[in-house]
Amino acid sequence: MTRQPDRSSGDHPTELLPDYVLGSLGTVQAVNVETHLLSCAVCRAEVARLRDALFSLADDLPDMPVPEGSWEKIQARRNTVSAQPSFTQTPPTAPSRRLPIWPLAAAVALIVAVGGYLRLSPAQPGVTAQNSVQQWQQQGAKRLTLASKTGVPYGSMYVRSDGRALLVLNRQAAPGQVYQAWGRSASGPRAGVPTSLGLTGGTVLEVSWRGYDSVGVSTEPTGGSPAPTHPLGRTRLPEL
Amino acid sequence: MYATPIPRRNWRVPALPRPTVTFPELRVSPSSDAAQQRLIVQLRHGQEDALKELYDDLSGVTYRVCLRMLGMPEDAEEVLQDTFIRLADRADMYDPSRGSVKTFVLTIAHHLCLERLRTRRARPQRQQEREDDQAFDVPAPAARDPLDEALVQSALAGLPDADRALLEAMFFGGYTHAEITTRTGLPLGTVKSRLRRALLKLRERMLP
């Protein structure tokens, strides 16, 4: 039986989503659903709920103690792998044909598209605002003011044409807080969705802005947040 | 080529003494998903302690899934380790709008287990094993057939039908729809609709 998208709920293929999660759709229908999901947050949320429901089967399994020493073995294996850098570049495995893993595939595509997430440690010792700014200005970076919606400046951003930007905040974050930078694109499947670019416990943060139309900053609890909770403001990136 | 279908009567819920068991409640994780999302962000930024906290929160359920799928504790422990090593490498790929952290971790474990099940399926079996197992072209990963095991569990849980058993056979047993069809004798459309009904039932219990 071939089900058509449920027109009663607009053009959302609501009726197909359970079958999509179960891997019951044919190739064409699955591709159509995946295409729709790229631009529909409502259906993505429903797929997320269905996937959470499917994996809730695990909640009903009988308790079983985890073998002792497993964590230590994980640490040992990670240490071994980190001593062999080439192993860390292993590409993702091929997606299963039984259950869709479009979230992973889409995330891979996104990472490729934006050049990857920037990994920064929370603190960047040795990086001072003064020497960093001087260096970036010598390199021809364009200076922008970071300001709130009401126009109150809270820092500066130095943007280089190579896709890098230096954020310099006017003052330290409050104790227990960090600054977290976010990139947003104005169009595409992730339009308007903030993506973490990095965080700092200090006042200087270097990020990669490639793939985004604006960069914003928020204050977050130590360790950062999955989405901005206390945004300070965002600044549109110039054409470079 | 698939094995002879299991006679339909074998798919009836076994006549076991049925205890008074209600539909199992969802387990509440010691940490909320929001807290686990925060740990993922920390992991992305190189904070190693976050991996340990995620391991403490999720290793139990991950191990249970691995053990259920693979049947052998040694294999399950290996995949448990592989899962958290992969999680550390791919924390960047987690998107909170596409499911909980637990589902993200279990998805990794599930795929790793499926890979092992496929490897087992591809491995030639000894002649004696073939003769002992009528359904030799369907994987028999665990000591007990997960399909039958799922049926028994379904009966113990007091479920009115075998929908959930089919879903568990697909999810934990790694059976394709076609394999389930072959093993049960049910038409493919019926298998799909029953799987769908079972999933929607799980979806219902997740509503507040």
Interface residues (C-beta under 8 A of the other chain):
Chain A: M1 P18 D19 V21 L22 G23 S24 A41 R44 A45 V47 A48 R49 L50 R51 D52 A53 L54 F55 S56 L57 A58 D59 D60 L61 P62 D63 M64 P65 V66 P67 S70 W71 K73 I74 R77 R78 V81 T88 T90 P92 T93 S96 R98 L99 I101 P103 L104 A106 A107 V108 I111 G116 Y117 R119 L120 S121 P122 V193 S196 G198 L199 P221 G223 G224 S225 P226 A227
Chain B: P24 L26 R27 Q37 R38 L39 I40 V41 Q42 R44 H45 G46 Q47 A50 K52 Y55 S59 G60 V61 Y63 R64 V65 L67 R68 P73 E77 L80 Q81 F84 I85 A88 D89 R90 D92 M93 Y94 D95 P96 S97 R98 G99 S100 K102 T103 F104 L106 T107 H110 H111 L114 E115 A157 L167 E168 M170 F171 F172 G174 T176 H177 G189 K192 L195 R196 L199 L200 L202 R203 R205 M206
